[in-house]
């Protein structure tokens, strides 16, 4: 049996390492079942306790999951082989990537004066002028700005915080559907995800309350441009969520405002609600450039100390060259005008496609941001059907935990004529598989 599965080892660590290699090599793919504990123990000539310890280590590291009577299987996004988007077939229009339109991105020019490289920046990890620019950026939206910090992107900051605050097996409330890289990150950290349903106003208070009842220790959410659903908090929704969260003051609330300046929706931030543990994260990759791996965050003092303490022990600081570049762009009038143009264009393109789909009886969600979420009954049929018409969209399975099927369409470079053609082709694909005039839900 051990030979059949390609698993070897005589110690718990050796068995776990063998399984990990097989997963990394693709021999054991997502969903592949591992042998029952006693069967593998007999095959390897070790005690069942040794195999059980190996499986426990693999679970804690996000490589396998246990499904009760269904046994132990490789995770859908194992930590050693994180899901990557499928390669876009040649000749297809890519509407799956979620990337900004390059026409609205400024030229990235490194600073002419390089900061001295002979000294450590650990004592002054953040440029004071960029800190003030960040405060000026956040303050008008009601985000408290007494404590700010930087990181190498939102995922870097969120991953660092979750690894400091939580332990393998702890529960995290995650949007459903939600951003697939965040879902993969939480799995890789060995944390347990509790799905929280979203609608056009973001996280639903009733679903969040249910997640808190089962003991989640952190909540990760988007206040606007929610990816992939496009929801954005209203003032009433923000207040309702804050009311729910006030009953759990020790829960860390992570607010990921990833699209910020091009979200085309007002920010109703949870951070203005007097919560005890919170962090508001913003990146610039969606409007200054995907190569700018930088994020700013405002947070409570405890969260600041824990984040910066761990950062100090790893990379130490975010490159001052990167900080200089970001500061130059954020304070440049030409760049600001370009960002405004991008925001206006994305609103027009998103609304145009939504109207074209609606006119053909197709429901789509996208109150803000750069994507539309279209509920469908069969994701594979729709993705493959649109492929035959020359379009490549993202199947919703990558974004879902327990929510209903759908596909995500990125609209950033979709001109009006393209939107009309795509909506027509979408209706044709649905018509090929459904007899009803309308489709959705």
JOQUI-V817772 format. One record per backbone hydrogen bond with DSSP energy under -0.5 kcal/mol. NH is the residue of the N-H (numbers start at 1). CO is the residue of the C=O. If there is no record, write none. Layout:
# JOQUI-V817772
nh=(NH & NH)
co=(CO & CO)
This chain:
# JOQUI-V817772
nh=(5 & 6 & 7 & 15 & 16 & 17 & 18 & 19 & 20 & 21 & 22 & 23 & 24 & 25 & 26 & 26 & 27 & 28 & 29 & 31 & 32 & 34 & 40 & 41 & 42 & 43 & 44 & 45 & 46 & 50 & 51 & 52 & 53 & 54 & 55 & 56 & 57 & 58 & 59 & 60 & 61 & 62 & 63 & 64 & 65 & 67 & 70 & 71 & 73 & 74 & 75 & 78 & 79 & 81 & 92 & 93 & 94 & 95 & 95 & 104 & 105 & 109 & 110 & 114 & 124 & 125 & 131 & 132 & 133 & 134 & 135 & 136 & 137 & 138 & 139 & 140 & 141 & 142 & 143 & 148 & 149 & 151 & 153 & 157 & 158 & 159 & 160 & 161 & 162 & 163 & 164 & 165 & 166 & 169 & 170 & 172 & 173 & 174 & 174 & 175 & 176 & 177 & 178 & 182 & 183 & 184 & 185 & 186 & 187 & 188 & 189 & 190 & 191 & 192 & 193 & 194 & 195 & 196 & 198 & 199 & 202 & 204 & 208 & 209 & 210 & 211 & 212 & 213 & 214 & 214 & 215 & 216 & 217 & 218 & 219 & 220 & 221 & 221 & 226 & 228 & 230 & 232 & 233 & 238 & 239 & 240 & 241 & 242 & 243 & 244 & 245 & 246 & 247 & 248 & 251 & 252 & 253 & 254 & 254 & 255 & 255 & 256 & 256 & 257 & 257 & 258 & 262 & 263 & 268 & 269 & 269 & 272 & 273 & 274 & 278 & 279 & 280 & 281 & 281 & 282 & 284 & 287 & 288 & 289 & 292 & 293 & 294 & 295 & 296 & 297 & 298 & 299 & 300 & 304 & 305 & 306 & 307 & 308 & 309 & 310 & 311 & 312 & 313 & 314 & 314 & 316 & 317 & 323 & 324 & 325 & 326 & 327 & 328 & 329 & 330 & 331 & 332 & 336 & 337 & 338 & 339 & 340 & 341 & 342 & 343 & 344 & 345 & 346 & 347 & 348 & 349 & 350 & 351 & 352 & 353 & 354 & 355 & 356 & 357 & 358 & 359 & 360 & 361 & 362 & 363 & 363 & 365 & 368 & 369 & 372 & 373 & 374 & 374 & 375 & 376 & 382 & 383 & 384 & 385 & 386 & 387 & 388 & 389 & 389 & 390 & 391 & 392 & 394 & 396 & 398 & 399 & 400 & 407 & 408 & 409 & 410 & 411 & 414 & 415 & 419 & 420 & 421 & 422 & 423 & 424 & 425 & 426 & 427 & 428 & 429 & 430 & 431 & 432 & 433 & 433 & 434 & 439)
co=(1 & 2 & 2 & 11 & 12 & 13 & 14 & 15 & 16 & 17 & 18 & 19 & 20 & 21 & 22 & 23 & 22 & 22 & 27 & 74 & 29 & 72 & 36 & 37 & 38 & 39 & 40 & 41 & 41 & 47 & 47 & 48 & 49 & 50 & 51 & 52 & 53 & 54 & 55 & 56 & 57 & 59 & 58 & 58 & 73 & 71 & 67 & 68 & 65 & 32 & 63 & 75 & 62 & 78 & 89 & 390 & 92 & 93 & 392 & 101 & 102 & 107 & 108 & 112 & 121 & 122 & 127 & 128 & 129 & 130 & 131 & 132 & 133 & 134 & 135 & 136 & 138 & 139 & 138 & 146 & 297 & 295 & 151 & 153 & 154 & 155 & 156 & 157 & 158 & 159 & 160 & 161 & 162 & 190 & 167 & 192 & 218 & 172 & 194 & 220 & 196 & 399 & 399 & 179 & 179 & 180 & 181 & 182 & 183 & 184 & 185 & 187 & 186 & 170 & 191 & 172 & 193 & 174 & 176 & 202 & 199 & 197 & 204 & 205 & 206 & 207 & 208 & 209 & 210 & 211 & 212 & 211 & 171 & 171 & 252 & 173 & 219 & 254 & 231 & 226 & 226 & 200 & 223 & 234 & 235 & 236 & 237 & 238 & 239 & 240 & 241 & 242 & 244 & 245 & 248 & 217 & 277 & 219 & 252 & 253 & 279 & 221 & 254 & 255 & 281 & 256 & 259 & 260 & 266 & 141 & 267 & 269 & 270 & 271 & 276 & 253 & 298 & 255 & 279 & 296 & 294 & 284 & 284 & 284 & 289 & 291 & 292 & 151 & 282 & 149 & 280 & 147 & 278 & 300 & 301 & 302 & 303 & 304 & 305 & 306 & 307 & 308 & 309 & 310 & 311 & 311 & 315 & 319 & 320 & 321 & 322 & 323 & 324 & 325 & 326 & 327 & 329 & 332 & 333 & 334 & 335 & 336 & 337 & 338 & 339 & 340 & 341 & 342 & 343 & 344 & 345 & 346 & 347 & 348 & 349 & 350 & 351 & 352 & 353 & 354 & 355 & 357 & 358 & 357 & 361 & 439 & 373 & 230 & 263 & 409 & 365 & 372 & 407 & 373 & 405 & 378 & 379 & 380 & 381 & 382 & 383 & 384 & 385 & 386 & 387 & 386 & 93 & 408 & 406 & 395 & 396 & 396 & 374 & 394 & 372 & 95 & 370 & 411 & 413 & 415 & 416 & 417 & 418 & 419 & 420 & 421 & 422 & 423 & 424 & 425 & 426 & 427 & 428 & 429 & 430 & 430 & 361)
